[in-house]
Amino acid sequence: MTKAAPADRSEHGPFDVDELGLLTPYLDFGSIRIAPRQGLQIRADVDENSKKIVALTLELAGHRLQLQAFAASKSEGLWHDTLTALEAGLASQGGKSERRPGLIGLELHATVPVQVDGRNEVRNSRFIGVDGPRWFLRGVINSPGLDDFHYAKLVEVFRSTAVSRGDLAMPPGELLPLKLPVQANE
């Protein structure tokens, strides 16, 4: 599959760590680097079984963006195959999805029925993704009442993110490792 990324990705992100200047301040979570900004809260999502960090959830003004970075090949992208897999997974959960153009390319808008405190509700999500050099960055926007302003702000956060693929040999689609920043461990 061809790579899916905005034409201006190398100038406006999401970035490869090799594209960042030495003086650019970023919070280092291993494979994902987050540009700090006022009001941004970051939570590490941990898998209960493995106790490993599997995603980062960023919250800005009550709106959430979950980030995951995956290994990819130099020549082929993962976004188009990921869209197809997401659509199938959502349908199997009784959800609905629709591909739509977004600020950085094709997005998947989804509605999924969920149980919250014994009540049936519908969760709206937007999946966004960008294929970079040897990596793929996926974002999931989960935000009730998402308006255009906050959507644009979350996309801005997504685009300011940098991915560090590392030198490990990994098959395409494997989750790149995340860790807490050194300051957070002290």
N, C-alpha and C positions, 0 to 999 in steps of 0.2 A: 504494500500500500504506500501511496505517496504521503509525504509529510504534510501535516496541516498546521500552519502557523501564520500569524499576520505577517505581511510583507516587511513590516518595520520591527520585527521581533528583536533583532540584534541591537537596535537603537532604543526601543521602548519596552522590551521585556515581553515575557519573562526571560531572564538572562541565564547564560551559562556563567559559572563563577569566573571563568577565564576572561569574560567580557567586562568585569567590574574593575574599577580603579582601586588602587591600594588604599586610598583614604576613604572609601565609601563605607559608612557604618552599617553593619548588618549583624543581626543576632544569628549565631551559627547553631543550627539544629542538625548538623551533619550533612545530609543530602539536600536539605532545604535551608536557605538563608532568607531571613525576613528583614525587610527594611523597617526600622522602628518609626512609629508615627504616633502623634498624640491621640489618646483615646483607644488605641488598639490593644486588645487583650488577646493573649495567646495561651491555648491549652493543648497539652500533649494528650492524644487519645491512645490509651494503652489496651492491647489485647489481653483479656483476662487469663487465657491459657498460657501464652508464651511470655507474658509480662513485658513484651517489647512495644515500643512506640510505633504505631502503625499509621498515624496521621497527625496533622496539626489543625486545630480549629481556631480560626481568628475571628474575633468579634469586634465590630465597629458600629457604635450607635445602636446596639441591639440586633444587628444583622450579622449572620454567620457565614463564613467561608471555610470549608474544610479542604486541606491541601494534601496531596500524595504525589510523590515522584517515583517513576518507574524506569528501569533500564530499557533502552531501545537500541536498535542498530543505527549505524551511521546513515544508511540509505533508506530505510523503511520506517514509516510512522506507525503509531498505535491508535491514534484518535478515531479513525474510521471503524476499525474493528472493535474498539471499545464502545463506540456508539451502538453498534449492532448488539453486542453482548449486554449492554445496559438495557436496551429496549426489550430484549428477551427476558432478562431478570425481572424487570418492572412488570411486564405482562404476567409472568408466573406468580407475582404477588398480588395480582388483581389491580395493578396500577395502569395508568395510561401515560403515553409519552408522545411527544411531537418534536421533530427537528425544526429549528428555526434559526435564521441568521441572527447573530449577536454582535457585540462591539468588537470581538476578536475572532469572529468566524462562526462556524456552525456550532449551535448549542442544542442540548436536549432538555426540553421543558417537560417535567414529569409531575404527576399527581399520584400519590400512593395512599391507600387506606391504612390507618394505624390505630392502635388502641392506646388511649391516654386516660389513665385513671378510670378504666372500665367503660369509657365512652368511645364510640367510633368517630374518628376525625379523618380529615384528608390533609396530608402534608404535601406542600408544593416545593419542588426543588428544581434547580437549574444546574445542569452539568456542563462545565466548560473544560476545554483541553487544548494544549499546545504541544506539538512535537518539536523538541529542540535537538541539538547535536548529541546523539547517543543517550537522550533521555526524553521522557514524556511527563508533563505536569498536568495533573487533573485537579479541578476544583469543583466542589459541590456547594452551591449557594442554597442554604435552607433559611428562609426568612419569611415569616408571615407578614403580609402587607408590604412586600418589597416594591418600592417605587423606583422610577427611572434614576433619580438622584443617587439613592443608596446602592442601586445596582451598579452604576458607573463608578462609585467609590470602591466597591468590592472588586470590580474588574481592575481598577487602578492598583489596589493592593496585590492582586494576582499578578499583574504585569510587573510590579516592582520586585517580585520574588526572584531569587537566583537559585539555580540548581547545581549541585556538585555531584557529578556522575561518579567520580573516583576512578581508580585504576583497576578495580576488581573485575574479573571476568564474570559476567552475569547474563543469563538468558533474557531476551526481550520480554517485557511484561512483569519481571520480578520487581517487587517493591524495594526501592533504595533505602538503606538503613538511616534511621533517625536517632538522635540522641539529644539530651538536654544540654543547653549551653553550659560551659564551665562555671560561669557565675551562678547559675541556678543550682548547681550541685554544692556550692560552698555554704 
